[in-house]
């Protein structure tokens, strides 16, 4: 299953990260598990708003435009990459 590093929805300062395991079907993200720093699955404890925020973050990052090696920029999935430069 693909996984993605997202901002921890329980961190009010948006400094911690969680690893989200998910699957996608025709542009819809289905969360399977969310593991925080303690490596416990926190998905059952998240409310609907927090779940939607994670889904939106995954979809947004998944469809980001990235430069091609030998041509103009194109859209391709960006998965399994840690965030860099977040404050």
C-alpha positions in Angstrom: 0.0 0.0 0.0 1.2 3.5 -0.7 2.0 5.7 2.3 2.5 9.5 2.6 3.9 11.7 5.3 1.4 14.4 6.4 1.1 17.0 9.1 -0.2 15.5 12.3 -3.8 16.6 12.6 -3.5 16.5 16.4 -0.6 18.9 16.5 -1.9 22.4 16.9 1.5 23.9 15.8 1.7 21.8 12.7 5.2 20.7 13.4 4.8 16.9 13.9 4.2 14.5 11.1 2.3 11.2 10.7 2.7 8.4 8.2 -0.6 7.7 6.4 -1.2 4.4 4.7 -4.0 4.7 2.1 -5.4 3.5 -1.2 -6.9 5.5 -4.0 -9.7 4.8 -6.4 -10.6 7.2 -9.2 -9.4 10.3 -7.2 -10.9 9.2 -3.9 -8.5 8.5 -1.0 -9.3 5.8 1.6 -7.3 6.1 4.7 -6.1 2.7 6.1 -3.9 3.7 9.0 -2.3 6.8 10.5 0.9 6.3 12.6 2.3 9.1 14.7 5.6 9.3 16.6 4.7 6.6 19.0 3.9 4.3 16.0 0.4 3.7 17.3 -2.4 3.8 14.8 -4.4 7.0 15.6 -6.9 6.7 12.7 -9.7 5.5 15.0 -9.3 8.6 17.2 -9.5 11.1 14.4 -12.7 13.0 13.7 -14.2 13.5 10.2 -12.6 16.9 9.8 -9.1 15.6 10.6 -9.6 12.7 8.2 -10.7 15.0 5.4 -7.7 17.2 6.0 -5.4 14.2 5.6 -7.2 13.1 2.5 -7.0 16.6 1.0 -3.3 16.9 1.8 -2.6 13.5 0.1 -4.6 14.5 -3.0 -3.0 17.9 -3.3 0.6 16.4 -3.0 -0.3 13.5 -5.3 -1.2 15.7 -8.2 1.6 18.3 -7.8 3.3 19.4 -11.0 6.9 18.3 -11.1 9.6 19.0 -13.7 10.2 16.3 -16.2 13.8 15.1 -16.9 13.7 15.9 -20.6 10.9 18.2 -21.2 8.2 20.5 -19.8 6.7 20.1 -16.4 4.1 17.4 -16.0 1.8 16.0 -13.4 2.8 12.8 -11.7 2.2 11.2 -8.3 4.5 12.3 -5.5 4.3 9.5 -2.9 6.5 8.3 -0.1 8.5 11.5 0.1 9.2 13.4 3.4 8.2 17.0 3.5 11.2 19.4 3.5 11.4 23.0 4.5 8.2 23.1 6.5 8.0 25.5 9.4 
